[in-house]
Amino acid sequence: MTVFPKAKFAEEKVVSDGGLCISCVPSGAGLKPALSAVPFASGAPENIKAVYFAKGINTYFVCAESGVYFSKTNEFFARIATYRDNMFAFEFLYNDKPCAVLCMGNGSVRYSAEGFSTVPVNADLCAGAYHCGRLFAIDSDNKNKLVWSETGGFTEWGQALDKGGYLNLDPERGETLDVVCFDGRLVLVRKYGLTVLNMFGSPENYSVGITDTACPEIYKNTAVSVGGKLLFFTREGLCSFDGSRIESLKSDIIADVYDGTCAASYAGRYFLACKSKRLNRAVVLGYCVADGESCITDCAAEALCASDGVYAYSGGKVYKLEESDWQYTSEPLGFGTHSRKTLKEITFKGVADVAVSCGDKTRLYSAARGIVRPGMRGKYFTVKISGEGEVGDIVAKAEVSVGI
């Protein structure tokens, strides 16, 4: 008499914490679109170092190895200056009108309603921010020295109570990387932590805040104010500062990225150009401050900039981050046993392309609607799903042997 193994049907959700989301995020047992890199324009400079958007004059400034360019549309770029390392930008009122300044060491380019002009800064600076009518900046030769200009501009540095001045910083937290305005205060982003400054009124009222702000090594150009927090990236991951203490932010997606190079914020989200361990290439991390939702956009961004959305610059092209195609790859599905089983079907709500792999075999289903029936036999199965709209309730069902 022939005895056949007994069998049962087992179900497993395809979407799990260990799956790889690209331009999508989990939504219950399904997936919804997040942000993809959609081509916007070509003809941008290559090897871009930074991009600044001046809101007051609605102008983009692109700093690349070949020079500094400006654009009103993010589509056509005109060269205006030679590029220098350690450039930074800020906005202020010039003759009571909005004005943008690109500071380059001891010189600057000023752009206002009157056009472009070259303006000497009369100090050699490497990072700074305009705050309460003064430029607060870091000395290029001594990155533990903060200097501030006289009121009303950025070219006069006379040292007196009613003029400019300087502050020598405690060297414990390392050199200053960036200067950021946050919650009405100045934050010096340093190599191993933050220094919070209360710089209001006249210099005799200036003070250093007492905060718990030591942390692992910070990446330059990654500190951005978003959703009432200051987010920045360190060698140990993404961190948030609420004005008094630093919190380390955790998720499987955050743990996957490293090597942050620049950041931007838009609509309560933080965006970081970085690299993915699992994909082994450059990506953009997106993180929502309100709910902690994070996602990866498959884009090798040289620079990021936020204006009417978030733009990524790469290889002479401009991309806009918006909802479009997405892709999800599941963890291996084993249905609770190491034995061989038959993957009977995968059901879902919506339309998607589905690829099912087992060992060296893969079956593809294009524009599948609601169900696919692989009929594949093996121990573990990987499911890759891609689409444009939301796909819900993704469940795999297998026939599993349970004994003889």
Summary of the structure (lengths in Angstrom):
residues: 404
radius of gyration: 26.1
end to end distance: 12.8
largest distance: 103.4
contacts: 1325
relative contact order: 0.17
helix: 3%
strand: 62%
